[in-house]
Amino acid sequence: MALLFLLPFAAFFLVFQIAPLGWVAVHSVQLDDGWGLDNFVKAFSSKFYRQAIQLSLEISFWSSLFGIIIAILGSYSLRRVDSKLRDFVSAFANMTSNFAGVPLAFAFIILLGFNGSLTMILKQAGLIEDFNLYSKTGLIILYTYFQIPLGVLLLYPAFDSLREDWRESSALLGASSWQYWRYIGLPVLTPALLGTFVILLANALGAYATVYALTTGNFNVLPIRIAAMVAGDISLDPNLASALAIILVGLMTLVTVVHQWLLKRSHHVAH
């Protein structure tokens, strides 16, 4: 009977997850005159597509790293503030985690564009000479913004696993604050930190609407390249787009495998 209730979920998973992935995998090895790995060879031999892979990884990594650092500080601080303020910040983080795409790009253009209000204020104050929102650095800042609320929502429950009596006991035994976090706090939080980092990385790697709205598709990252070859007006190559999509899936699979390895290692060290 329990398996019967799993059938709707299994059907949904098959239709919307496995079937599209299978379709992309099949078309990634499909050529105009048969089958082969020429699409993957073209993707990895082209400097243009290698640059797209590199920029996607760099932006995703740095935005996830900065996002999780800020989220850790924010989540820890939430446990120390009044419950009303905590509820407000949690609700605000939940709302802003969905603030992406065209509205987010438009907001950043107004604030940090070439003639953005914040850009002009910083220039007049002499804090910056020039800032390009449409560069890699600008995109890292933009991506970090929508990573922070998601990181807070994912990490805040993890800090509830840290019991206050652990800190008190370690202090009574003569442990410093650094020793408490080194031997108690971080080992307990490590699974949540690694899991959250992987989710943030996946969130950034697959982001499309925001970077497209900001750069009108002129920045070379994998989601932009895939979309251009599927729905572009100049160069249509759905098979090569499928190969790039499989490469994107492969990158996420690699990140997940490394995450699982680090997770098992952290458990081993903790025990």
Secondary structure, DSSP 8 states (H G I E B T S, - for coil): -HHHHHHHHHHHHIIIIIHHHHHHHHHHTEETTEE-SHHHHHHHH-HHHHHHHHHHHHHHHHHHHHHHHHHHHHHHHHTTS-HHHHHHHHHHHHHHTT--SHHHHHHHHHHHSTT-HHHHHHHHTTS-S---TTSHHHHHHHHHHHHHHHHHHHHHHHHTTS-HHHHHHHHHTT--HHHHIIIIIHHHHHHHHHHHHHHHHHHHHT--HHHHHHHTT-S--HHHHHHHHHH-SS---HHHHHHHHHHHHHHHHHHHHHHHHHHHHHHHHH-
